[in-house]
Amino acid sequence: MKALMISKDSLLHAEIAAQGSARMPAVQLVASRNGLRDAVERQLPEMPELVVLDASDIAADEGELVDRLGKQYPSASFMLLTRDPQQDLLIRAMRAGMREVLQLPLVHRAFHEAMDRIEVAAGLSPVREGKVLAFISCKGGSGATFLSTNFGYALAALADRKVLLIDLHGQFGDATLYVSDQKPAMTLSDICAQISRMDGAFLDSCLVHVASNFGVLAAADDPNGAVDMKPEHMDTILHVARQHYDFVVLDVGRQIDAISLRALDQADTIYPVLQLALPDIRDGRRLLDIFRSLGYPNERTRLIVNRYEKGGKLRLMDLEQALGADVVHTVPNDYLSATDSVNQGIPVLQLSRSSAVARSLAELVELVAARRVSESKGLFDRIFGRNDGG
């Protein structure tokens, strides 16, 4: 979005430029004017999409210039910044079509919330109501972290969706290591310690960016920091995440605590991950009993059987009868591909795109995204087609 900045304050100009550049899509300050009169007298040859007006130093006799500015740029969105709101000025600004008024010094969260509204009103950004999908282990070692991280990447790559994965492991969370060799600069506990800063730009700056449309928020790496995390922090984080991502994938781990429980409360779908073995079935039944006691409807819970091999003594039918729930998807036992992916920290779809587990993830993407991956034929062929070298 191309913007005109009107202000005598060079520091404010730099601050708006920095916050604007952090957005997706970015706000570009293509021109600046040193005050309201300068802006009116030197009209831009090309219509800006946004006008940011610092009204802190507007003199009493310059009120009518606000009207003229609005008429000069009738199709632009306006953001008014002021330290001491003047009632007459605000009335003039509202009449001129300036709907966003922010108090200085600038609160970054308020700026980004205002920009969200401006973009939606201008038709530049659709209103996202992202879905929250929670992967939770029925038993330790079930492979839920592998599936959640690799599914998140596949969802972004194959369905072209903007995806965020949040690692909710209370201790020793390592979801980032499954898909990246980058060291997280910020973790979930760091965000909770600065929850007042929470907005789309701040959240994005805290992620490990695995791909342009897939980021991972690392788990708290210090147990002492996790103590300061509160359940209401998850409300704030997920509220912002839903607005900026098509899908939010939660790697819940196995432990249900106050933080993960609040996240599960907000999940649209919960995927318990288990293997076709008696210990998994026993723990899976306990987990589903907990969900039922919490009032979660059965349709929100969809089982995924990992490392599935046909022809075993236990059948899917036996598992479904024991748990009173349907298996929505099975992931084949592809030990070598999965192990290579984990050891190298590279998504299996990228490392071994023709493997059985990669194809299974593509099928799960189709199921969740309600969109056939093969409809994007060029992309599907590039990943799974005849030129496959992996």
Salt bridges, closest charged atoms under 4 A:
ASP9 OD2 - ARG83 NH2 3.76
GLU15 OE2 - HIS108 NE2 2.79
ASP38 OD1 - ARG42 NE 2.77
GLU46 OE2 - LYS2 NZ 3.74
GLU62 OE2 - ARG37 NE 3.92
ASP67 OD2 - ARG92 NH1 2.46
GLU100 OE1 - ARG117 NH2 2.83
GLU113 OE2 - ARG109 NE 3.21
ASP116 OD1 - ARG23 NH2 2.65
ASP116 OD2 - HIS244 NE2 3.53
GLU119 OE1 - ARG23 NH2 3.22
ASP204 OD1 - HIS209 NE2 3.65
ASP235 OD2 - ARG262 NH1 2.44
ASP246 OD1 - ARG128 NE 3.10
ASP251 OD2 - HIS169 NE2 3.20
ASP268 OD2 - ARG242 NH1 3.10
ASP283 OD2 - ARG254 NH2 2.76
ASP283 OD1 - ARG282 NE 3.21
ASP283 OD1 - ARG286 NH1 3.62
ASP289 OD1 - ARG292 NH1 3.49
ASP318 OD1 - ARG315 NH2 3.14
GLU366 OE1 - ARG372 NH1 3.76
ASP381 OD2 - LYS377 NZ 3.78
ASP388 OD1 - ARG353 NE 3.46
